[in-house]
Amino acid sequence: MNNASPFNSENNLATTTSWFRTAAPYIHAHRGATFVIAFDGETIASDGFAPLLHDIAILNSLGIKLILVYGARPQIEAQCAAQDIEVHYHKGLRISDDASMEAAKAVIGRLRLDIESQLSFGLPHTPMADARIRCTSGNLVTARPAGILDGVDLGHTGEVRRVDTVGINQQLTLGNIVLLPPLGYSLTGEMFNLSAEAIATAVAVALKADKLIFVGPSNQALPRELTLTQARQHLDEHPSIAASVKACEAGVQRVHLLDRDQDGALLQELFSRDGAGTLLSATSFETTRQANIDDVAGILELLQPLEANGTLVKRSRELLEREIEHFTVMERDGTVVACAALYNYPDNQMAELACLAVSAGYQSKGRGKQLLASIEQSALQAGVKAMYVLTTQTAHWFLEQGFKAADIADLPVEKQALYNYQRNSRVFRKPLASA
């Protein structure tokens, strides 16, 4: 018997179990959702394309509705070169004359058949075993000619005019993957060469897709997360940024940019909290807000390790439920990643900062400082002139945030009466406004 299998290792089994438990909320959230996934011709030609299709098959098996849009620029250029057809571009758009359009049709058709073939793969002991994926395509995108731009006739290059949402949704309801080539059809029976990014964006907007995902060149130069305002500053740095911005402006809530060379990036992006690519969101993907009763479990999880090592005083669930209105939380994708409580003493124009805790994975990312700034603003609005904190192990952090050493006598009288001399916490104070 071969004992090298990873499933013979308790550590690997524990890791697998942990991953599934962590991914479970995302699996539940994505079931029944509609994703548009676009990949360029370079991705199709890369070694990572087969694994990408395997991961797409997994998404299909999890009940996610999928529309795949593919590009073919390098393959078309190679075909044109082989036939001695000159290729010309104007402002990033191919000038599609009759000869290059015929080459494009041949290449795009061949790629469609190749992709369908790979999605049909289902041998035992492979990631596609028993997948039984049904893939459908057709004249689901209506196009119009791009026309003459700056005096240059773009020929058979076109623009998206309309998306057949009824036809696509019918196929998705049947459990089929919809595969869209970079082609569109006119009401006069003509065929036009379209940008894959343009089709993906138009389809995501028309279907009100839950996610639009672009798989392409490395995005390591981009931040992990981008708001619309930030994304507009990177329009020239990534070919899919402009399409992503357009999609978000038109109502798509989340657009993901993934590196074709990163194995498993699609699954990591969708089923882990921090993902693997760049996320562009029309709304904030991380919020700071007033806590509510549903946050108690998440707060308890944050506080438990700090209570265990003595950094914080242990609080029961019942106490947290009674005092939940004092808490502020930072939430990311439905998970509480940081929390803190503020107890006001209005007679003294003072407030106590308590229970400041940040999830281990975010402690080096400035979340504690951000949360403190938010709470300070809330305290100022409530008329608080100074904030104090009692701590046994995090004195230096509070000093770095502008707190100064203080005495027990500086605390409000009510708090002085509750001071635990056995715990011997140090007192720090920070003025918030001129007295």
Order of alpha helices (4+ residues) and beta strands (2+ residues): alpha-beta-alpha-alpha-beta-alpha-beta-beta-alpha-beta-beta-beta-beta-beta-alpha-beta-beta-beta-alpha-beta-beta-alpha-alpha-beta-alpha-beta-beta-alpha-alpha-beta-beta-beta-alpha-beta-alpha-beta-alpha-beta
